[in-house]
Amino acid sequence: MKMKKKLSAPLIAAIGAGVFVALLALAYLFASGLLHERDTGIVLSDGTQNAPVVSSGSQMLTAQSVADIEIGPVNAQKVVASLVRPTAYSCSIQNTLYYAGGSSTLSCRQYVKDGVVRTDTLQASGSVESTLLRRGDTVYAWENGASSAYEGNWGDFTDDAAAMLPTYEDVLGEEVRLLDAGRQDMDYEPCIRVEFEQGGYRCVYYISAASGLLKAASFYSGDTLVRQVTVSELKTEAPEDQVFDLPDGRSALGENH
């Protein structure tokens, strides 16, 4: 079934379970629409607001060079602006939302290859519950076991928001003032730690200089932790082509795969 009109983020998310809808809507408030373009060396690929890449005129720092320099609030944004996300990878993302009396956790698995992004929402057992797959401005959505996909316009949604993943390039916004910044290793990876305020929350991001991807993030209301994000099981080799197959057997990668 095809949808001609532009889909809103909540409508796209509605194909999943109720908890997926609720958490994804909250993720959109945290993670989308806050990146402002400026002269940082980062450009948006193919006119979309998904994975920023470093332009040929900017200097890209390596993990070793980040390890060799002192990072603080004055230069951290320039260091972050020099990072580049890999063009192909897969990773697991775990979000935990804390509230009075308990917490809720959403786990996702994301695959990226040739500009196509697949995001699986996982059940507690680790099995796939539902899938969003984006190619260009087109999104396909289906629940596990379905024989066909719901097709629509991607609209203003982002790949990060689909996985409830904070967009670390938020720290490049002109309105952002860093509270603190530095270098910190996480799981033996050199990371850039930045702390700033956004939407009434104190945010702490750990961005891997080795992969160019977010490693972890924490959100605080006052001194209370309200949300925690971890990225793990990162593989920077290209996922298998069949990962991007639609339920009807077509490949979202195109005819050359």
Contacts in CASP RR format, 6 or more apart in sequence:
PFRMAT RR
TARGET T0000
AUTHOR 0000-0000-0000
METHOD contacts of the structure
MODEL  1
MKMKKKLSAPLIAAIGAGVFVALLALAYLFASGLLHERDTGIVLSDGTQN
APVVSSGSQMLTAQSVADIEIGPVNAQKVVASLVRPTAYSCSIQNTLYYA
GGSSTLSCRQYVKDGVVRTDTLQASGSVESTLLRRGDTVYAWENGASSAY
EGNWGDFTDDAAAMLPTYEDVLGEEVRLLDAGRQDMDYEPCIRVEFEQGG
YRCVYYISAASGLLKAASFYSGDTLVRQVTVSELKTEAPEDQVFDLPDGR
SALGENH
1 148 0 8 1.000
1 150 0 8 1.000
1 151 0 8 1.000
2 151 0 8 1.000
2 152 0 8 1.000
3 150 0 8 1.000
3 151 0 8 1.000
3 152 0 8 1.000
3 153 0 8 1.000
5 153 0 8 1.000
6 153 0 8 1.000
6 155 0 8 1.000
7 139 0 8 1.000
7 152 0 8 1.000
7 153 0 8 1.000
7 154 0 8 1.000
7 155 0 8 1.000
7 157 0 8 1.000
9 24 0 8 1.000
9 25 0 8 1.000
9 28 0 8 1.000
9 32 0 8 1.000
9 156 0 8 1.000
9 157 0 8 1.000
9 161 0 8 1.000
10 21 0 8 1.000
10 24 0 8 1.000
10 25 0 8 1.000
10 28 0 8 1.000
12 132 0 8 1.000
12 139 0 8 1.000
12 141 0 8 1.000
12 152 0 8 1.000
12 154 0 8 1.000
12 157 0 8 1.000
13 20 0 8 1.000
13 21 0 8 1.000
13 24 0 8 1.000
13 25 0 8 1.000
14 21 0 8 1.000
15 130 0 8 1.000
15 141 0 8 1.000
15 142 0 8 1.000
15 143 0 8 1.000
15 150 0 8 1.000
16 121 0 8 1.000
16 129 0 8 1.000
16 130 0 8 1.000
16 143 0 8 1.000
17 121 0 8 1.000
17 129 0 8 1.000
17 130 0 8 1.000
19 104 0 8 1.000
19 106 0 8 1.000
20 106 0 8 1.000
20 121 0 8 1.000
20 129 0 8 1.000
20 130 0 8 1.000
23 95 0 8 1.000
23 97 0 8 1.000
23 104 0 8 1.000
23 106 0 8 1.000
23 164 0 8 1.000
24 161 0 8 1.000
24 162 0 8 1.000
24 164 0 8 1.000
26 97 0 8 1.000
26 164 0 8 1.000
27 95 0 8 1.000
27 161 0 8 1.000
27 164 0 8 1.000
27 165 0 8 1.000
28 157 0 8 1.000
28 161 0 8 1.000
30 164 0 8 1.000
30 166 0 8 1.000
30 201 0 8 1.000
30 219 0 8 1.000
30 227 0 8 1.000
31 158 0 8 1.000
31 160 0 8 1.000
31 161 0 8 1.000
31 164 0 8 1.000
31 165 0 8 1.000
31 166 0 8 1.000
31 167 0 8 1.000
32 156 0 8 1.000
32 157 0 8 1.000
32 158 0 8 1.000
32 160 0 8 1.000
32 161 0 8 1.000
32 167 0 8 1.000
33 49 0 8 1.000
33 156 0 8 1.000
33 158 0 8 1.000
33 167 0 8 1.000
34 167 0 8 1.000
34 170 0 8 1.000
34 173 0 8 1.000
34 198 0 8 1.000
35 49 0 8 1.000
35 52 0 8 1.000
35 167 0 8 1.000
35 169 0 8 1.000
35 170 0 8 1.000
35 172 0 8 1.000
35 173 0 8 1.000
36 172 0 8 1.000
36 173 0 8 1.000
36 174 0 8 1.000
36 175 0 8 1.000
37 44 0 8 1.000
38 172 0 8 1.000
38 173 0 8 1.000
38 174 0 8 1.000
40 58 0 8 1.000
40 77 0 8 1.000
40 78 0 8 1.000
40 81 0 8 1.000
40 172 0 8 1.000
41 54 0 8 1.000
41 55 0 8 1.000
41 57 0 8 1.000
41 58 0 8 1.000
41 81 0 8 1.000
41 82 0 8 1.000
42 52 0 8 1.000
42 53 0 8 1.000
42 54 0 8 1.000
42 55 0 8 1.000
42 58 0 8 1.000
42 81 0 8 1.000
42 169 0 8 1.000
42 172 0 8 1.000
43 52 0 8 1.000
43 53 0 8 1.000
43 55 0 8 1.000
44 50 0 8 1.000
44 52 0 8 1.000
45 51 0 8 1.000
45 52 0 8 1.000
45 53 0 8 1.000
46 115 0 8 1.000
46 136 0 8 1.000
48 136 0 8 1.000
48 137 0 8 1.000
49 156 0 8 1.000
49 158 0 8 1.000
50 117 0 8 1.000
50 134 0 8 1.000
50 158 0 8 1.000
50 159 0 8 1.000
50 160 0 8 1.000
51 85 0 8 1.000
51 112 0 8 1.000
51 115 0 8 1.000
51 159 0 8 1.000
52 84 0 8 1.000
52 85 0 8 1.000
52 169 0 8 1.000
53 84 0 8 1.000
53 85 0 8 1.000
54 60 0 8 1.000
54 82 0 8 1.000
54 83 0 8 1.000
54 84 0 8 1.000
58 81 0 8 1.000
58 82 0 8 1.000
59 82 0 8 1.000
60 82 0 8 1.000
60 83 0 8 1.000
60 84 0 8 1.000
61 79 0 8 1.000
61 82 0 8 1.000
61 83 0 8 1.000
61 209 0 8 1.000
62 209 0 8 1.000
63 189 0 8 1.000
63 190 0 8 1.000
63 208 0 8 1.000
63 209 0 8 1.000
63 210 0 8 1.000
66 79 0 8 1.000
66 183 0 8 1.000
66 190 0 8 1.000
66 192 0 8 1.000
66 209 0 8 1.000
67 183 0 8 1.000
67 190 0 8 1.000
67 209 0 8 1.000
69 75 0 8 1.000
69 79 0 8 1.000
70 183 0 8 1.000
71 79 0 8 1.000
71 181 0 8 1.000
71 182 0 8 1.000
71 183 0 8 1.000
71 192 0 8 1.000
72 178 0 8 1.000
72 180 0 8 1.000
72 181 0 8 1.000
72 182 0 8 1.000
73 178 0 8 1.000
73 179 0 8 1.000
73 180 0 8 1.000
73 181 0 8 1.000
76 171 0 8 1.000
76 178 0 8 1.000
76 181 0 8 1.000
76 182 0 8 1.000
76 192 0 8 1.000
76 194 0 8 1.000
77 171 0 8 1.000
77 172 0 8 1.000
77 176 0 8 1.000
77 178 0 8 1.000
77 194 0 8 1.000
79 192 0 8 1.000
80 168 0 8 1.000
80 169 0 8 1.000
80 171 0 8 1.000
80 172 0 8 1.000
80 192 0 8 1.000
80 194 0 8 1.000
80 207 0 8 1.000
81 172 0 8 1.000
83 192 0 8 1.000
83 207 0 8 1.000
83 209 0 8 1.000
83 212 0 8 1.000
84 212 0 8 1.000
85 212 0 8 1.000
85 213 0 8 1.000
86 112 0 8 1.000
86 211 0 8 1.000
86 212 0 8 1.000
86 213 0 8 1.000
86 236 0 8 1.000
87 112 0 8 1.000
87 113 0 8 1.000
87 114 0 8 1.000
87 115 0 8 1.000
88 112 0 8 1.000
88 113 0 8 1.000
88 114 0 8 1.000
88 236 0 8 1.000
88 237 0 8 1.000
88 238 0 8 1.000
88 239 0 8 1.000
89 111 0 8 1.000
89 112 0 8 1.000
89 211 0 8 1.000
89 213 0 8 1.000
89 234 0 8 1.000
89 235 0 8 1.000
89 236 0 8 1.000
89 237 0 8 1.000
89 239 0 8 1.000
90 109 0 8 1.000
90 110 0 8 1.000
90 111 0 8 1.000
90 112 0 8 1.000
90 233 0 8 1.000
90 234 0 8 1.000
90 235 0 8 1.000
90 239 0 8 1.000
90 243 0 8 1.000
91 109 0 8 1.000
91 110 0 8 1.000
91 213 0 8 1.000
91 231 0 8 1.000
91 232 0 8 1.000
91 233 0 8 1.000
91 234 0 8 1.000
91 235 0 8 1.000
92 107 0 8 1.000
92 108 0 8 1.000
92 109 0 8 1.000
92 231 0 8 1.000
92 232 0 8 1.000
92 233 0 8 1.000
93 107 0 8 1.000
93 108 0 8 1.000
93 109 0 8 1.000
93 110 0 8 1.000
93 163 0 8 1.000
93 164 0 8 1.000
93 165 0 8 1.000
93 229 0 8 1.000
93 230 0 8 1.000
93 231 0 8 1.000
94 105 0 8 1.000
94 106 0 8 1.000
94 107 0 8 1.000
94 108 0 8 1.000
94 229 0 8 1.000
94 230 0 8 1.000
94 232 0 8 1.000
95 105 0 8 1.000
95 106 0 8 1.000
95 107 0 8 1.000
95 108 0 8 1.000
95 164 0 8 1.000
95 165 0 8 1.000
95 227 0 8 1.000
95 228 0 8 1.000
95 229 0 8 1.000
96 103 0 8 1.000
96 104 0 8 1.000
96 105 0 8 1.000
96 227 0 8 1.000
96 228 0 8 1.000
96 229 0 8 1.000
97 103 0 8 1.000
97 104 0 8 1.000
97 105 0 8 1.000
97 106 0 8 1.000
97 226 0 8 1.000
97 227 0 8 1.000
98 224 0 8 1.000
98 225 0 8 1.000
98 226 0 8 1.000
98 227 0 8 1.000
98 228 0 8 1.000
99 226 0 8 1.000
106 121 0 8 1.000
106 164 0 8 1.000
107 121 0 8 1.000
107 122 0 8 1.000
107 124 0 8 1.000
107 126 0 8 1.000
108 119 0 8 1.000
108 120 0 8 1.000
108 121 0 8 1.000
108 122 0 8 1.000
108 162 0 8 1.000
108 163 0 8 1.000
108 164 0 8 1.000
108 165 0 8 1.000
109 119 0 8 1.000
109 120 0 8 1.000
109 122 0 8 1.000
109 128 0 8 1.000
110 117 0 8 1.000
110 118 0 8 1.000
110 119 0 8 1.000
110 120 0 8 1.000
110 159 0 8 1.000
110 162 0 8 1.000
110 163 0 8 1.000
110 165 0 8 1.000
111 117 0 8 1.000
111 118 0 8 1.000
111 119 0 8 1.000
111 120 0 8 1.000
111 239 0 8 1.000
111 243 0 8 1.000
111 244 0 8 1.000
112 118 0 8 1.000
112 159 0 8 1.000
112 239 0 8 1.000
113 238 0 8 1.000
113 239 0 8 1.000
113 241 0 8 1.000
113 243 0 8 1.000
113 244 0 8 1.000
113 253 0 8 1.000
114 253 0 8 1.000
114 257 0 8 1.000
115 135 0 8 1.000
115 136 0 8 1.000
116 133 0 8 1.000
116 134 0 8 1.000
116 135 0 8 1.000
116 136 0 8 1.000
116 244 0 8 1.000
116 252 0 8 1.000
116 253 0 8 1.000
117 133 0 8 1.000
117 134 0 8 1.000
117 159 0 8 1.000
117 162 0 8 1.000
118 131 0 8 1.000
118 132 0 8 1.000
118 133 0 8 1.000
118 134 0 8 1.000
118 243 0 8 1.000
118 244 0 8 1.000
118 252 0 8 1.000
119 131 0 8 1.000
119 132 0 8 1.000
119 133 0 8 1.000
119 159 0 8 1.000
119 162 0 8 1.000
119 163 0 8 1.000
120 128 0 8 1.000
120 129 0 8 1.000
120 130 0 8 1.000
120 131 0 8 1.000
121 128 0 8 1.000
121 129 0 8 1.000
121 130 0 8 1.000
121 131 0 8 1.000
122 128 0 8 1.000
122 129 0 8 1.000
123 129 0 8 1.000
127 144 0 8 1.000
128 144 0 8 1.000
129 143 0 8 1.000
129 144 0 8 1.000
130 141 0 8 1.000
130 142 0 8 1.000
130 143 0 8 1.000
130 144 0 8 1.000
131 140 0 8 1.000
131 141 0 8 1.000
131 142 0 8 1.000
131 143 0 8 1.000
131 144 0 8 1.000
132 139 0 8 1.000
132 140 0 8 1.000
132 141 0 8 1.000
132 162 0 8 1.000
133 139 0 8 1.000
133 140 0 8 1.000
133 141 0 8 1.000
133 149 0 8 1.000
133 244 0 8 1.000
133 246 0 8 1.000
133 252 0 8 1.000
134 140 0 8 1.000
134 154 0 8 1.000
134 159 0 8 1.000
134 162 0 8 1.000
135 252 0 8 1.000
135 253 0 8 1.000
136 154 0 8 1.000
137 153 0 8 1.000
137 154 0 8 1.000
137 155 0 8 1.000
138 151 0 8 1.000
138 152 0 8 1.000
138 153 0 8 1.000
138 154 0 8 1.000
139 151 0 8 1.000
139 152 0 8 1.000
139 153 0 8 1.000
139 154 0 8 1.000
139 157 0 8 1.000
140 149 0 8 1.000
140 150 0 8 1.000
140 151 0 8 1.000
140 152 0 8 1.000
140 246 0 8 1.000
140 252 0 8 1.000
141 149 0 8 1.000
141 150 0 8 1.000
142 148 0 8 1.000
142 149 0 8 1.000
142 150 0 8 1.000
142 246 0 8 1.000
142 247 0 8 1.000
145 247 0 8 1.000
146 247 0 8 1.000
147 247 0 8 1.000
147 248 0 8 1.000
148 247 0 8 1.000
148 248 0 8 1.000
149 246 0 8 1.000
149 247 0 8 1.000
149 248 0 8 1.000
158 167 0 8 1.000
160 166 0 8 1.000
160 167 0 8 1.000
161 167 0 8 1.000
164 229 0 8 1.000
165 214 0 8 1.000
165 229 0 8 1.000
165 231 0 8 1.000
166 203 0 8 1.000
166 205 0 8 1.000
166 214 0 8 1.000
166 217 0 8 1.000
166 229 0 8 1.000
168 205 0 8 1.000
168 207 0 8 1.000
168 214 0 8 1.000
168 217 0 8 1.000
170 176 0 8 1.000
170 198 0 8 1.000
170 203 0 8 1.000
171 178 0 8 1.000
171 194 0 8 1.000
171 196 0 8 1.000
171 205 0 8 1.000
176 196 0 8 1.000
176 198 0 8 1.000
177 196 0 8 1.000
177 197 0 8 1.000
178 194 0 8 1.000
178 195 0 8 1.000
178 196 0 8 1.000
179 195 0 8 1.000
179 196 0 8 1.000
179 197 0 8 1.000
179 202 0 8 1.000
180 193 0 8 1.000
180 194 0 8 1.000
180 195 0 8 1.000
181 192 0 8 1.000
181 193 0 8 1.000
181 194 0 8 1.000
181 195 0 8 1.000
182 192 0 8 1.000
182 193 0 8 1.000
182 194 0 8 1.000
183 190 0 8 1.000
183 191 0 8 1.000
183 192 0 8 1.000
183 193 0 8 1.000
184 191 0 8 1.000
184 193 0 8 1.000
184 206 0 8 1.000
185 191 0 8 1.000
186 206 0 8 1.000
186 208 0 8 1.000
186 215 0 8 1.000
186 216 0 8 1.000
187 215 0 8 1.000
189 208 0 8 1.000
189 209 0 8 1.000
189 210 0 8 1.000
189 211 0 8 1.000
189 215 0 8 1.000
190 208 0 8 1.000
190 209 0 8 1.000
190 210 0 8 1.000
191 206 0 8 1.000
191 207 0 8 1.000
191 208 0 8 1.000
191 209 0 8 1.000
191 215 0 8 1.000
192 206 0 8 1.000
192 207 0 8 1.000
192 209 0 8 1.000
193 204 0 8 1.000
193 205 0 8 1.000
193 206 0 8 1.000
193 207 0 8 1.000
194 204 0 8 1.000
194 205 0 8 1.000
194 207 0 8 1.000
195 202 0 8 1.000
195 203 0 8 1.000
195 204 0 8 1.000
195 205 0 8 1.000
196 202 0 8 1.000
196 203 0 8 1.000
197 203 0 8 1.000
200 221 0 8 1.000
201 219 0 8 1.000
201 220 0 8 1.000
201 221 0 8 1.000
201 226 0 8 1.000
202 219 0 8 1.000
202 220 0 8 1.000
202 221 0 8 1.000
202 222 0 8 1.000
203 217 0 8 1.000
203 218 0 8 1.000
203 219 0 8 1.000
203 220 0 8 1.000
204 217 0 8 1.000
204 218 0 8 1.000
204 219 0 8 1.000
204 220 0 8 1.000
205 214 0 8 1.000
205 216 0 8 1.000
205 217 0 8 1.000
206 214 0 8 1.000
206 215 0 8 1.000
206 216 0 8 1.000
206 217 0 8 1.000
207 213 0 8 1.000
207 214 0 8 1.000
207 215 0 8 1.000
208 214 0 8 1.000
208 215 0 8 1.000
211 234 0 8 1.000
211 236 0 8 1.000
213 231 0 8 1.000
213 234 0 8 1.000
214 229 0 8 1.000
214 231 0 8 1.000
215 230 0 8 1.000
215 231 0 8 1.000
216 228 0 8 1.000
216 229 0 8 1.000
216 230 0 8 1.000
216 231 0 8 1.000
217 227 0 8 1.000
217 228 0 8 1.000
217 229 0 8 1.000
218 225 0 8 1.000
218 227 0 8 1.000
218 228 0 8 1.000
218 229 0 8 1.000
219 225 0 8 1.000
219 226 0 8 1.000
219 227 0 8 1.000
219 228 0 8 1.000
220 226 0 8 1.000
241 251 0 8 1.000
241 253 0 8 1.000
241 257 0 8 1.000
242 251 0 8 1.000
244 251 0 8 1.000
244 252 0 8 1.000
244 253 0 8 1.000
244 257 0 8 1.000
245 251 0 8 1.000
245 252 0 8 1.000
246 252 0 8 1.000
251 257 0 8 1.000
END
